[in-house]
């Protein structure tokens, strides 16, 4: 018996489910589109450590909110960046500590930047040119708790003596060479071309005799240019000497040159160390101690400053300029990454502000007039480029409590992302329809090309310290240009954590190199504080043929630096004032171990 078979009766259930699945997905997405925008865009960073598969995180549909790690991982396009948390950094510091404690081979030891001392508790660290001035500062101003030992004082003394030395050279030329030559110059020629020359020289001589150093150095260059006053030379001293006193040109060039850094430091050593010690009565033991300090200071000059040093050829200047360029490129990469992550597909629910400055109000914040009517700085008013239109400024009060927390810590943030809070169900929100007073800070980002222990410390203590102080200031607010009006967003928040603090970098310094940077920091601390070791290092000489200066450093001091940094991170985790996330262009594969 033949009959027609109905194939629809044998269709499996799973086929029917496959047909219905697209419809279910559409209904599911439509439901979540009706949720407030803030539900999706309010990231909460988890401080749990990322495993080796952390970069393949998927969204957990059982939660309403996404954590920040997932947000940054899911919303970026190729090439993907790598996301880490503070717990990963703790693991990173533990790796560094293991290297320091075990004295494992590292780049510094391999390339002769460090030497084993034969004692497992210490090692020798080579002192580079960058530490020459800290060594001299320690030798000249050895009192640890006096203002003279501070860097700002030493730098000021260098500026003062540089100006004084250049003044003395020109003054000696004018008194000992130019005036005698002017006296024997033809009187008619002198009265015609330089009628006030001798009078101006007498005035300069009188000022030097009557006034102190500070008055003598103010505007001394213009003072000497007055020697060439008159209708013919109009202050052009070199042209006057070239025409009327050609025999003095070589002496003039020698007197008007820029003095070398070595000459300035020799003068500071003579005035602040040698001359000061001669005016004090002291025992034979103290005299021997002062003699050792003087000899060590001169030995430091011989080791780090050659007699032909022109003062302008800084060996680290080129590296510094290259570092600035690479830092600017990293900031640009950070902005591009944020534009990728916060691409709202035309909804304009976010705005990225670059180079947001922090400044103090000129008058206190008041409830009656909360929005201060300030004219932004010139660099904010130009508006010559698209980037400059995306600038903002954070205003805070000058109250003693707040200024003490933020002072000298932070003056700008590389990027600030603001979110427009809008509770409408339609996710197509235009900028024109958004109330700028309902804006809130979504995240703040800092960009550093290489994340190392030292940059970590600076970011956490300075940038994050400033953010924490601003959060505690109820009057702090972000002001930014929004079309023709000034938009504002508060810094403080009732929620904890308040927002995300992101640290963007190209790479995380490998543990071996990071251990070397810790050794360098420990060596720098010795140079800046331990005068006995500084003198011993200069007297001891080097084990190497290049006669490099080396200080002996305790291994325990390097461990202490790492422990202090871990304590800072753990404190930030406990405070939980902001969520912290690290975004790296290059994967830190060593964190997998």
C-alpha positions as CSV (number, residue, x, y, z in Angstrom):
1,X,0.0,0.0,0.0
2,X,1.5,3.3,-1.0
3,X,0.6,6.6,0.7
4,X,2.0,10.1,0.7
5,X,4.4,10.8,3.6
6,X,4.0,14.1,5.4
7,X,7.6,15.3,6.1
8,X,6.4,18.0,8.5
9,X,5.2,15.4,11.0
10,X,8.8,14.2,11.4
11,X,10.5,17.6,11.9
12,X,12.6,17.3,15.1
13,X,11.9,19.7,18.0
14,X,15.4,21.2,17.8
15,X,14.7,22.4,14.3
16,X,11.7,24.3,15.6
17,X,13.8,25.8,18.4
18,X,16.4,27.0,15.9
19,X,13.6,28.7,13.9
20,X,12.3,30.5,17.0
21,X,15.7,31.5,18.4
22,X,16.2,34.6,16.3
23,X,12.8,35.8,17.4
24,X,13.7,35.2,21.1
25,X,17.0,37.2,20.7
26,X,15.2,40.1,19.1
27,X,12.7,40.2,22.0
28,X,15.5,39.9,24.5
29,X,17.5,42.8,23.0
30,X,14.4,44.9,22.7
31,X,13.8,44.5,26.4
32,X,17.3,45.7,27.4
33,X,17.2,48.6,25.0
34,X,14.4,50.0,27.1
35,X,16.6,50.0,30.2
36,X,18.2,53.4,31.2
37,X,21.4,54.1,29.5
38,X,23.3,54.2,32.8
39,X,22.5,50.6,33.5
40,X,24.9,49.5,30.8
41,X,27.4,52.3,31.0
42,X,28.1,52.2,34.8
43,X,31.2,50.0,35.0
44,X,32.3,48.4,38.3
45,X,35.8,47.0,38.2
46,X,36.4,43.8,40.1
47,X,39.7,43.6,41.9
48,X,40.1,39.9,41.4
49,X,43.1,38.7,39.5
50,X,42.9,38.0,35.8
51,X,44.0,34.6,34.8
52,X,45.7,33.7,31.5
53,X,42.4,33.5,29.9
54,X,41.3,36.9,31.2
55,X,41.6,38.5,27.8
56,X,38.9,36.2,26.5
57,X,36.3,37.3,29.0
58,X,32.7,37.0,28.0
59,X,29.7,38.9,29.3
60,X,27.9,37.3,32.1
61,X,24.2,37.6,31.2
62,X,23.1,36.7,34.8
63,X,24.3,40.2,35.9
64,X,22.7,43.5,35.1
65,X,25.9,45.5,35.1
66,X,29.2,44.8,33.4
67,X,32.5,45.2,35.2
68,X,35.0,47.6,33.7
69,X,37.4,44.9,32.6
70,X,34.6,43.3,30.5
71,X,33.5,46.7,29.2
72,X,36.9,47.5,27.9
73,X,37.5,44.0,26.5
74,X,34.1,43.7,24.7
75,X,33.7,47.2,23.3
76,X,37.2,47.6,21.6
77,X,37.9,46.6,18.1
78,X,41.0,44.9,16.7
79,X,43.8,44.9,17.6
80,X,42.6,44.1,21.1
81,X,44.3,45.8,24.1
82,X,45.0,43.8,27.3
83,X,43.3,44.6,30.5
84,X,44.7,44.0,34.0
85,X,43.7,44.9,37.6
86,X,45.5,45.9,40.8
87,X,45.6,42.2,41.9
88,X,47.7,41.5,38.7
89,X,50.1,44.3,39.8
90,X,50.4,42.7,43.2
91,X,51.4,39.5,41.5
92,X,53.8,41.5,39.3
93,X,55.5,43.0,42.4
94,X,55.8,39.6,44.0
95,X,57.8,38.4,41.0
96,X,60.1,41.5,41.3
97,X,60.6,40.8,45.0
98,X,61.5,37.2,44.3
99,X,64.2,38.3,41.9
100,X,65.6,40.8,44.4
101,X,65.6,38.3,47.3
102,X,67.2,35.5,45.3
103,X,69.8,37.7,43.5
104,X,68.8,36.1,40.2
105,X,70.6,37.3,37.1
106,X,69.1,40.5,35.7
107,X,69.9,42.9,32.8
108,X,71.7,45.3,35.2
109,X,74.1,42.6,36.5
110,X,74.5,41.2,33.0
111,X,75.5,44.6,31.5
112,X,77.7,45.7,34.5
113,X,75.2,48.2,36.0
114,X,75.4,46.3,39.2
115,X,78.1,44.2,40.9
116,X,77.9,41.5,43.5
117,X,79.7,42.6,46.6
118,X,80.5,39.1,47.9
119,X,78.0,39.7,50.6
120,X,74.5,38.4,49.9
121,X,73.0,41.3,51.9
122,X,74.5,44.1,49.8
123,X,75.4,44.9,46.2
124,X,77.2,47.7,44.4
125,X,75.2,50.0,42.1
126,X,77.0,52.1,39.5
127,X,76.2,55.8,39.8
128,X,75.3,57.5,36.5
129,X,75.7,61.1,35.5
130,X,72.1,61.9,36.5
131,X,73.1,61.4,40.2
132,X,76.1,63.7,40.1
133,X,74.2,66.7,41.4
134,X,72.5,64.7,44.2
135,X,75.9,63.5,45.3
136,X,77.2,67.1,45.3
137,X,74.1,68.3,47.2
138,X,74.7,65.6,49.8
139,X,78.3,66.6,50.2
140,X,77.8,70.3,50.4
141,X,74.6,70.4,52.4
142,X,74.8,67.2,54.6
143,X,72.3,68.4,57.2
144,X,69.3,66.2,56.4
145,X,66.7,68.4,58.0
146,X,67.7,71.8,56.9
147,X,66.3,73.7,53.9
148,X,69.8,73.8,52.4
149,X,69.7,70.0,51.8
150,X,66.6,70.3,49.6
151,X,66.9,70.1,45.8
152,X,65.1,73.4,45.3
153,X,67.7,75.2,47.3
154,X,70.6,73.7,45.4
155,X,69.1,74.5,42.1
156,X,68.5,78.0,43.2
157,X,72.1,78.3,44.3
158,X,73.3,77.0,40.9
159,X,71.1,79.7,39.1
160,X,72.4,82.4,41.3
161,X,76.1,81.6,40.9
162,X,75.7,81.0,37.2
163,X,74.4,84.6,36.8
164,X,77.0,85.9,39.3
165,X,79.9,84.2,37.4
166,X,78.8,85.5,34.0
167,X,78.3,89.0,35.5
168,X,81.8,88.9,37.0
169,X,83.4,87.9,33.7
170,X,81.7,90.8,31.9
171,X,82.3,93.3,34.7
172,X,86.0,92.4,34.7
173,X,86.2,93.0,31.0
174,X,84.5,96.4,31.2
175,X,86.6,97.7,34.1
176,X,90.0,96.2,33.2
177,X,89.9,96.3,29.4
178,X,87.1,98.5,27.9
179,X,87.5,101.5,30.2
180,X,91.3,101.9,29.7
181,X,90.8,101.5,25.9
182,X,88.0,104.1,26.0
183,X,90.2,106.6,27.8
184,X,92.8,106.6,25.1
185,X,90.3,106.7,22.3
186,X,90.1,110.0,20.3
187,X,87.9,112.4,22.3
188,X,86.0,113.6,19.2
189,X,85.4,110.0,18.1
190,X,84.2,109.1,21.6
191,X,81.9,112.1,22.1
192,X,80.4,111.4,18.6
193,X,79.7,107.7,18.8
194,X,79.8,106.7,22.5
195,X,79.2,109.9,24.5
196,X,77.9,108.1,27.6
197,X,80.3,105.2,27.7
198,X,82.6,106.4,30.6
199,X,79.6,107.7,32.5
200,X,77.8,104.3,32.2
201,X,80.9,102.5,33.4
202,X,81.2,104.6,36.5
203,X,77.5,104.0,37.2
204,X,78.0,100.2,37.0
205,X,81.1,100.4,39.2
206,X,79.2,102.4,41.8
207,X,76.2,100.0,41.8
208,X,78.5,97.0,42.3
209,X,80.2,98.7,45.3
210,X,76.9,99.9,46.9
211,X,74.4,97.1,46.3
212,X,74.3,93.4,47.1
213,X,74.4,90.4,44.9
214,X,70.7,90.1,44.2
215,X,70.4,93.7,43.0
216,X,73.6,93.4,41.0
217,X,72.3,90.4,39.1
218,X,68.9,91.8,38.2
219,X,68.9,92.8,34.5
220,X,72.7,92.8,34.3
221,X,72.7,92.0,30.6
222,X,70.6,95.1,29.8
223,X,72.9,97.1,32.2
224,X,76.0,96.3,30.1
225,X,74.1,97.0,26.8
226,X,73.6,100.6,28.0
227,X,77.3,101.1,27.4
228,X,76.5,101.2,23.7
229,X,73.6,103.7,24.1
230,X,73.4,106.6,21.6
231,X,72.0,107.3,18.2
232,X,74.6,105.2,16.4
233,X,74.7,101.8,18.2
234,X,71.4,101.9,20.2
235,X,72.5,99.3,22.7
236,X,74.4,97.0,20.3
237,X,77.5,96.4,22.5
238,X,79.2,93.9,20.2
239,X,78.9,96.1,17.2
240,X,80.3,99.0,19.1
241,X,83.4,97.0,20.3
242,X,83.8,95.6,16.7
243,X,83.9,99.1,15.2
244,X,85.8,101.1,17.9
245,X,87.8,98.6,19.8
246,X,88.6,95.7,17.4
247,X,91.6,94.7,19.5
248,X,89.2,93.7,22.3
249,X,87.0,91.3,20.4
250,X,88.6,88.1,21.7
251,X,88.4,89.3,25.2
252,X,84.8,90.4,24.7
253,X,83.8,86.9,23.4
254,X,85.5,85.3,26.3
255,X,83.7,87.6,28.8
256,X,80.2,87.2,27.2
257,X,80.3,83.4,26.8
258,X,78.0,81.1,28.7
259,X,79.8,79.5,31.6
260,X,80.1,75.8,31.8
261,X,78.2,73.7,34.4
262,X,81.5,72.6,35.9
263,X,82.6,76.2,36.5
264,X,79.3,77.0,38.3
265,X,79.5,73.9,40.5
266,X,83.2,74.7,41.4
267,X,82.0,78.1,42.5
268,X,79.2,76.7,44.6
269,X,81.6,74.2,46.3
270,X,84.0,77.0,47.0
271,X,81.5,79.4,48.5
272,X,79.1,77.0,50.3
273,X,81.5,74.3,51.5
274,X,85.2,75.6,51.5
275,X,84.6,79.2,52.5
276,X,81.8,78.3,55.0
277,X,84.1,75.8,56.8
278,X,86.9,78.3,57.2
279,X,84.7,80.7,59.2
280,X,83.9,78.1,61.8
281,X,86.2,77.0,64.7
282,X,86.3,73.2,64.8
283,X,88.3,70.3,66.3
284,X,90.9,68.4,64.4
285,X,88.5,65.6,63.8
286,X,85.9,67.9,62.3
287,X,88.6,69.5,60.1
288,X,89.5,66.1,58.8
289,X,85.8,65.4,58.1
290,X,85.4,68.7,56.2
291,X,88.6,67.9,54.2
292,X,87.2,64.5,53.2
293,X,83.9,66.2,52.1
294,X,85.8,68.8,50.0
295,X,88.0,66.2,48.4
296,X,85.0,64.0,47.6
297,X,83.2,66.9,46.0
298,X,86.1,67.7,43.8
299,X,86.5,64.0,43.0
300,X,82.8,64.0,42.0
301,X,83.5,66.9,39.6
302,X,86.4,65.1,38.0
303,X,84.3,61.9,37.6
304,X,81.2,63.4,36.0
305,X,82.3,66.8,34.6
306,X,85.2,67.3,32.2
307,X,87.1,70.6,32.1
308,X,85.9,71.2,28.5
309,X,82.2,70.6,29.5
310,X,80.2,73.4,27.8
311,X,77.3,73.0,30.2
312,X,74.7,72.7,27.4
313,X,75.6,69.2,26.3
314,X,73.5,67.2,28.7
315,X,74.0,63.5,27.9
316,X,70.5,62.7,29.0
317,X,68.9,65.6,27.1
318,X,68.3,63.6,23.9
319,X,66.8,60.7,25.8
320,X,64.6,63.1,27.6
321,X,63.3,64.6,24.4
322,X,62.7,61.1,22.9
323,X,60.8,60.2,26.1
324,X,58.6,63.3,25.6
325,X,57.8,62.3,22.0
326,X,57.0,58.7,22.9
327,X,54.8,59.9,25.8
328,X,52.8,62.1,23.4
329,X,52.4,59.2,21.0
330,X,51.1,57.1,24.0
331,X,48.6,59.8,24.9
332,X,47.3,59.9,21.3
333,X,47.0,56.1,21.3
334,X,45.1,56.3,24.6
335,X,42.6,58.8,23.1
336,X,42.1,56.6,20.0
337,X,41.5,53.6,22.3
338,X,38.9,55.6,24.3
339,X,37.2,56.8,21.1
340,X,37.0,53.1,20.1
341,X,35.6,51.9,23.4
342,X,33.1,54.8,23.9
343,X,31.9,54.8,20.3
344,X,28.1,55.2,20.9
345,X,27.1,54.7,17.3
346,X,25.9,58.3,17.0
347,X,24.0,58.4,20.3
348,X,26.4,61.0,21.8
349,X,25.9,59.7,25.3
350,X,29.7,60.1,26.1
351,X,32.2,62.8,25.5
352,X,36.0,62.5,25.8
353,X,38.0,65.5,27.1
354,X,41.7,65.6,26.6
355,X,44.3,67.4,28.8
356,X,41.9,68.4,31.5
357,X,43.6,70.8,33.9
358,X,43.1,71.2,37.6
359,X,43.0,74.7,39.1
360,X,41.9,76.5,42.2
361,X,39.1,79.0,42.3
362,X,39.9,82.6,43.0
363,X,36.9,82.8,45.4
364,X,35.2,80.1,47.5
365,X,32.4,78.0,46.2
366,X,28.9,79.1,47.4
367,X,25.5,77.4,47.2
368,X,23.9,80.6,45.9
369,X,26.4,80.8,43.0
370,X,27.7,77.3,42.5
371,X,28.8,77.8,38.9
372,X,31.8,80.1,38.8
373,X,32.0,82.4,35.8
374,X,35.7,82.0,34.9
375,X,37.4,82.7,31.6
376,X,39.4,79.6,30.8
377,X,43.2,79.9,30.3
378,X,44.4,81.1,26.9
379,X,45.2,77.6,25.7
380,X,41.5,76.8,26.4
381,X,40.2,79.8,24.6
382,X,42.0,79.4,21.3
383,X,39.7,76.8,19.7
384,X,42.0,76.6,16.7
385,X,41.8,72.8,16.5
386,X,39.3,70.0,17.2
387,X,41.5,68.8,20.0
388,X,41.5,72.2,21.8
389,X,37.7,72.3,21.6
390,X,37.7,69.1,23.7
391,X,39.5,70.6,26.7
392,X,38.1,71.0,30.1
393,X,39.2,72.3,33.5
394,X,38.5,71.0,37.0
395,X,37.8,73.8,39.5
396,X,38.4,73.3,43.2
397,X,38.4,75.6,46.3
398,X,41.6,76.9,47.9
399,X,40.6,75.6,51.3
400,X,43.7,74.7,53.4
401,X,42.6,71.1,53.8
402,X,42.1,70.4,50.1
403,X,45.1,72.4,48.8
404,X,47.4,70.5,51.2
405,X,46.3,67.2,49.7
406,X,46.5,68.2,46.1
407,X,49.4,70.7,46.1
408,X,52.3,69.8,43.8
409,X,50.6,66.4,43.0
410,X,48.7,66.9,39.9
411,X,47.9,69.7,37.5
412,X,46.2,67.8,34.6
413,X,44.7,64.5,33.5
414,X,45.3,63.1,30.1
415,X,41.7,62.2,29.4
416,X,38.3,62.5,31.2
417,X,35.2,60.7,29.9
418,X,31.9,62.2,30.8
419,X,28.5,60.5,30.5
420,X,25.3,62.3,29.9
421,X,22.7,60.8,32.2
422,X,19.4,60.4,30.4
423,X,16.6,58.2,31.6
424,X,14.6,58.2,28.3
425,X,13.9,54.8,26.8
426,X,15.0,55.8,23.4
427,X,18.8,55.2,23.1
428,X,19.1,57.6,20.2
429,X,19.9,60.6,22.3
430,X,21.4,63.7,20.6
431,X,23.8,66.1,22.1
432,X,21.3,69.0,21.6
433,X,18.6,67.2,23.6
434,X,20.9,66.3,26.5
435,X,20.9,68.4,29.6
436,X,24.6,69.2,30.3
437,X,23.9,69.7,34.0
438,X,23.0,65.9,34.2
439,X,26.5,64.9,33.1
440,X,28.7,62.7,35.3
441,X,32.3,61.6,35.1
442,X,32.5,58.1,33.7
443,X,36.3,57.6,33.9
444,X,39.7,59.4,34.1
445,X,42.7,58.1,32.2
446,X,46.4,58.6,32.6
447,X,48.8,57.5,29.8
448,X,52.4,56.3,30.3
449,X,54.3,54.5,27.6
450,X,56.1,52.1,30.0
451,X,54.5,51.1,33.3
452,X,57.3,50.5,35.8
453,X,57.4,50.4,39.6
454,X,58.4,54.1,39.7
455,X,55.7,55.2,37.3
456,X,53.2,53.1,39.3
457,X,54.2,54.9,42.5
458,X,53.9,58.4,40.9
459,X,50.5,57.6,39.4
460,X,49.1,56.1,42.6
461,X,50.5,58.8,44.9
462,X,50.1,61.9,42.7
463,X,47.4,61.4,40.1
464,X,45.2,59.0,42.2
465,X,46.0,61.0,45.3
466,X,44.7,64.2,43.6
467,X,41.6,62.4,42.4
468,X,40.8,61.2,46.0
469,X,41.3,64.7,47.3
470,X,39.0,66.1,44.6
471,X,36.3,63.4,45.4
472,X,36.3,64.6,49.0
473,X,35.9,68.2,47.9
474,X,32.1,68.8,47.5
475,X,32.7,72.0,45.6
476,X,35.0,70.4,42.9
477,X,33.5,70.3,39.5
478,X,34.5,69.8,35.9
479,X,33.8,72.7,33.5
480,X,33.9,72.2,29.8
481,X,32.7,73.9,26.7
482,X,29.5,72.4,25.2
483,X,28.6,74.4,22.2
484,X,27.8,77.9,23.2
485,X,27.3,77.1,26.9
486,X,29.5,75.9,29.7
487,X,28.7,72.4,30.9
488,X,29.6,71.1,34.3
489,X,29.9,67.8,36.0
490,X,30.5,67.1,39.7
491,X,33.6,65.3,40.9
492,X,32.3,64.0,44.2
493,X,29.7,61.1,44.2
494,X,27.5,59.3,46.7
495,X,28.4,56.0,45.2
496,X,31.5,53.9,46.0
497,X,33.5,53.6,43.9
498,X,32.8,57.0,42.2
499,X,34.1,56.2,38.7
500,X,36.9,54.4,36.9
501,X,40.6,55.5,36.9
502,X,42.3,53.9,33.9
503,X,46.1,53.7,33.4
504,X,47.0,53.2,29.7
505,X,50.4,52.1,28.6
506,X,52.3,50.3,25.8
507,X,54.0,47.8,28.0
508,X,54.6,46.6,31.6
509,X,58.3,46.6,32.3
510,X,59.4,42.9,32.6
511,X,60.2,41.8,36.2
512,X,64.0,41.5,35.6
513,X,64.2,45.1,34.3
514,X,61.8,46.3,37.0
515,X,64.1,44.7,39.7
516,X,66.9,46.8,38.2
517,X,64.9,49.9,38.4
518,X,64.2,49.2,42.1
519,X,68.0,48.8,42.6
520,X,68.5,52.2,40.9
521,X,65.9,53.8,43.1
522,X,67.7,52.3,46.2
523,X,71.0,53.6,44.9
524,X,69.5,57.0,44.4
525,X,68.2,57.1,47.9
526,X,71.7,56.3,49.2
527,X,73.2,59.0,47.1
528,X,70.7,61.6,48.3
529,X,70.8,60.8,52.0
530,X,73.9,58.8,53.1
531,X,76.9,61.1,53.1
532,X,79.2,58.5,54.5
533,X,78.5,56.0,51.7
534,X,78.9,58.8,49.1
535,X,82.3,59.7,50.4
536,X,83.3,56.1,50.7
537,X,82.2,55.5,47.1
538,X,84.3,58.3,45.8
539,X,87.3,57.3,47.8
540,X,86.9,53.6,47.1
541,X,87.0,53.9,43.3
542,X,85.8,51.2,41.0
543,X,86.3,47.5,40.4
544,X,86.0,48.2,36.7
545,X,88.4,49.6,34.3
546,X,86.1,52.5,33.4
547,X,86.6,54.0,36.9
548,X,82.8,54.2,37.4
549,X,81.6,55.3,40.9
550,X,79.6,52.7,42.8
551,X,77.7,52.9,46.0
552,X,77.0,49.9,48.2
553,X,73.3,49.2,48.7
554,X,71.6,46.9,51.1
555,X,69.3,44.3,49.5
556,X,66.8,45.0,52.3
557,X,66.3,48.6,51.1
558,X,65.1,47.3,47.7
559,X,62.7,44.9,49.4
560,X,61.4,47.7,51.5
561,X,60.6,49.8,48.3
562,X,58.6,46.9,46.9
563,X,56.8,46.3,50.2
564,X,55.9,50.0,50.4
565,X,54.5,50.0,46.9
566,X,52.4,46.9,47.6
567,X,51.1,48.5,50.8
568,X,50.0,51.5,48.8
569,X,48.2,49.3,46.3
570,X,46.5,47.4,49.1
571,X,45.4,50.6,50.7
572,X,43.9,51.8,47.4
573,X,42.0,48.5,47.2
574,X,40.7,48.9,50.7
575,X,39.6,52.5,50.1
576,X,37.8,51.6,46.9
577,X,37.2,55.3,46.1
578,X,37.6,54.6,42.4
579,X,37.9,51.5,40.3
580,X,41.4,51.1,38.8
581,X,42.1,49.3,35.6
582,X,45.3,48.9,33.5
583,X,45.1,48.9,29.7
584,X,48.2,47.7,27.9
585,X,49.0,47.5,24.2
586,X,51.4,44.6,24.7
587,X,50.4,41.5,26.6
588,X,52.4,40.9,29.9
589,X,52.9,37.2,29.3
590,X,55.1,36.9,32.5
591,X,51.9,37.4,34.6
592,X,50.7,34.0,33.5
593,X,53.3,32.3,35.7
